[in-house]
Amino acid sequence: MSSRPFFEVVEPGLETCVQELPGRIGHWEQGFPPSGPADAWSFRLANLLVGNDRDAAALECQFLGPSLRFLADGVIAMTGAEMMPRLDGAAVALWQSLPVRAGQVLATGGGRTGARMYIAFAGGIDTPKVLGSRATFHMAGVGGVEGFAIKAGQVLPVGETAGPVMAQQILPAMRPPIETGKIVSVEVVAGPNDDWLGDAGAAGFLAANWTVLAQSNRTGMRLKGPSIAFAPRAYDKLPEHGQDPANILDHGYPVGGINIAGQTPIILLQDAPSTGGFINPFTVPSAALWKLGQIRPGQQIRFTPVTLDDAHEMRRRQDLICTASQALGPL
């Protein structure tokens, strides 16, 4: 696919990076997690607005957005966190396609709601693939633009579009309901190690409000809350499981697993390791991971238990929403 230079980075924002779906698949045993957008729901809707495949490469903007100068005419769209975008000084809206012309400058600021905004470009960002994906994995310096967040002065290309892009919006009912209150409800399913807490320990964990710490990133979201109670088996165990009640023989970690490191829960996110020696009593299902991508430090999480069937149904509904026929409407 041919590509063309489309925008220059004027100001990079805070760790603005290229992401795509499904990410870097099949290389976890080599230390490369899938990566990809923290809020896949908003990401996919941005791509639909510009006529792309819903999983095409786009920008993820974290807390403070970038400023971009366009080098050619085209169409963009922004979704997710509200970062007060302005095109040549005039305010522009999220959740709709936006024509841009060569020479114009898009400026964004700090997020007023949510944590991450997504900017999609008609044709999709066309940086080189590394191990099968353009997704940026910062810790190893692979994917994206030279392996890291974008920098001032860099020029990014986009691919060719299949045809004209219609002026469209994401219908309000199809947008992810980004919560701005103090407490955010996040669904979890039990396992893989819920028996290490037991019924009483699990009930206490689910009844607590957990504060999101600033020491969080795309690898893990660190939480602070009450003391965690463990089941007897966490103490009466073979020595190879380790001394701490949260220790267990090294095993695989799921994305979304709530990893108990001593007394600190850490939700494993898109850049998390694949294995380790701490228990994971609950897991955030894939259809609820987008919520974690929009939670800000200082907000609190209250975990809501759901069944596996509930989690599968959440995913089916979200996948249906992220299709053009369901999500898009005329401006």
N, C-alpha and C positions, 0 to 999 in steps of 0.2 A: 504494500500500500504506500503510495507517495504521500509526502507530508510537506508542510510549509511552515516557516517561522510565523508565529501568531502573536505572541506577547513577550514583552520584556519586563523583568521584575524591577520595579522602582524601589519599593520597600518590601522586605520579605514577610513581615509579621512574625508571629511566634511559632517557630517550627512548622511552618506551612510546608506540606509535602505532597508528592504525587502518590495516590493510592488507586488500586483497582481490585475488582473481584474476579474469581474467588480468592485471589492472592497467590502466594507461592506454595503450591501443593506438591507434596511428595519429597520434601527435603528436610523434614523435622529431625530425622535421625542424624543429619549433618549439622544441626544447630540452627536451621533457618525455619522460623515459624511462618504461618501463612501471611501475617500482616494484613493489609487491607484496611478499609475505612472502619473507624470506631462506631459510626452510626450508618449502617448499611442501608437503612430505610431512606433517610434523607439523601444519601449518596445516589441511590438508584433513581429516585424521583428527579434529581437534577439532570441526570443523563437523559431521561425520557423527554424532558422539556426541550432539549436541543437536538432531538432526533437520533441520538446514539443508541447503541446497545446499552441496556441498563447497567452493565458491569464495566463499561469503558473507563479508562484512566481519567481521573479528575483531581482537583486540588482539595486537600483537607486543611482547613484553617482552624487553628486552636487558640481560643481566647482572644487573640489579637490578629486581625486579618491583614492581608498584604495590600499593596498598591501595585497595579499593573498598567503598563502602556501597551495599547494594541498596535500591532504592526500591519494589520490587514482587516478588512471588513469581515464580520462574522456574527455569530449568535452565541450568547452565553446564558447561563442560568445559575441562580444561587438558592440554596435551601439550607435548612437546619437552623443554627443559632443566628439570632439577629445581630449583625455587626455593622448596622447603619451604613450600607454601601452608598456611594455617590459616584455618578458618572459625569466627569467634567464639572464637578461641584453640585450637581443636581441630584437630589435623593432618588433612589430607584428601589423597587420592591423585590423581595424574595418570592420564591414559589411561582415564577413566571419566566417565560423566555424573554431575552433582552437583546435586541440588535445593537451591535457596536460597530464603530467605524475606525479605520486606521487613524492613529494620532490621538484618539481619546484615551483618558486615564480613568481607571476604576480605582477608587480609594475606599478602603474599609477600615473600621476602627475596632474598639474593644467590644466584646460580646455583651449585649444587654440582657439577653435570655439565652440559656443553653451554654454549651462549651465549644461546639464545633460547627462551623459553616462549611458548605461544600460549593465549589465553583466548577461547573461543567462547561465544556467548550464543544461546539458542533464539530464533529470529526474525531473528538477524543484526543487527549494528550498522547503524543507519539514518541516518547522517549524509549531508548533501547530496553528490551526485556533482559532480565538477569535471572537465570534459573527459572525461566518460563513466565516471569511476571515483571510488571513495571512497579509493583507495590514497593514502597520505601520501607526498609528495615534499618533504622538508624544505628542500632547497636553494632551491626556488622558492616555498615556502609555499603549496602547493596540496593539496587533498584532506584527508582525516582530519577533525580538529576545528580549524577555523580555519587549516588549512594546516600545522600543526606537531604535535609530540608533545603528549600530553595534559597538562593542568595541574590542580593542586589546585583543587577547587571546581567544576570543570566537570561537567555532567550529560549523559550520553550516552543516546540513545534506541535501542530495538530495534524491529524489525518484529513483526507478529503471527505467531504460529506456526500451522501448518496443522492441528495437533491435539496430543494428549498426547504427551509425549516419554518413550520407554521407558528404563528403567534399563539401560544397556549399558556394555560395556568394549571397548577395542581389544585384540584377541587379541595376546598377547606376540609371536608370530611375525610379526605385521603391523606392528609398531612399528619406526621407523627405528633402526638400531643405532648410537646416538651413541657415538663413541669417546672415551674419557677418557685414553688413553695419551699418551705424548710425541709419537709419530709417527702421523699419520693418512694413510692411503692415499686418494688422490683420482684418479679416472679422467680422462684427457684424450684427445682425438683430435688428430691432426696438422692444422695449418693454422690460418689461411689463409696464414701466411708462414713455414712451417717451412724452406723452402729458403734463407732468409736465415741460418739457423744451420748448415745442412749436416748430414751424417751425424754427424760428430765432435762438433759443437756440440750437436746434439740429444741425442746419447747422454750427454754430460756433464751436460746440464740434467736429464735424467730420472734420472740416477744420484745426484743430490744430494738432501740433506734441506734444505728451505727453511723458515726460522723465520718465523712470522706476527708482524708488528710491531704495536705498540699504535697506530701511526698508520694504522689501518684503519677503514673505515666502510662504509656501505651503497653507496657509490660504488665503492670498490675495496679489496681486501685486499692490503696491501703486504708483500713478502717480503724476507728477507735470506738470502744464501747465498754460494756461491763465485762467482768471476768467470765471466761468460758468454763463450764463444767464438763468433765469427761466421764465416760462410762468406766466401770471397773476394768474392762479389757484393755483400756489405754495405759493402765498401770501394771496389770498382771499379764506380761507379754514376754516373748523371747528376747534375749539381749540384742539380736540383730535388728530389732525394730527401733533401737535407740532409747535414750534415757527419758527424754521429755514425753509427757503424755500425748503431745501432738505429733511425735515422730512415728514413722511407719517405714517398713522396708520400701526402698525406692520403687515407684510404680508410675504408670502413665498419668499425666495431668490432662484434663479436658479444658478447652477454651471455655471460659465462664465458670470454671471451678472456683469455689471459695476455699482458698488454701489457708490453713491455720498454722501460722508460724509462731509457735509458742502461744501467746495470747493475742496475736495480731492477725485478724482476717485480712487476706489479700485476694481480691478477685482477679483471676488470671485473664488477661485481655489478649488482644490480637498479636502482640509481640512476646507472649509468655513462653517460657521453656516447656518442653514436652514431658518432663519427668522430674521426680524429686522425692524427698523423704518426709513430706508433711501430709497430714490427712486433708481430704477435701469432702466435708460432710454434706455439702449442697453444691448444686451447679445451676448457674443462670442459663436458661435455655436460649438457643440461638435467636429466637424471635424477640427476646427481651434485652439482648446485648446492646441494642441501639440506645436504650435508656442510659446505660453506663457512659456511652460516648457523649451524652449531653449533661451529665451531672457535674456540678462545680464543687471545688473544695469548700468545705463548710456546710454543704447540704448534708442531710441525713438520709439514710436508706432504711426502710422497713421491709424485710423480706416476706413475701407472700407465697406460701407453699401451693404448688399445683401438681397435678399428676402428669405422667408422660403423655397421656392422651390429650390433656389440656395443652401441653407444650406443642405437640404436633399440630393441633388445630390452630394455635396462635401462628405457627409458621405458615400453614396453608393460607390463612387469611391475609397475612402480610405479603406473601408471594403473589396473591391475587391482586392486591392493591397496587403492587409495583409492576403493573402492566398498563400499556397506553390506554386500552379500552376502559379500564376502571378508573384511572387516576386523572386523566387529562380532560380539560374543558376549554372552550374558546375564551380568549380575553374579552 
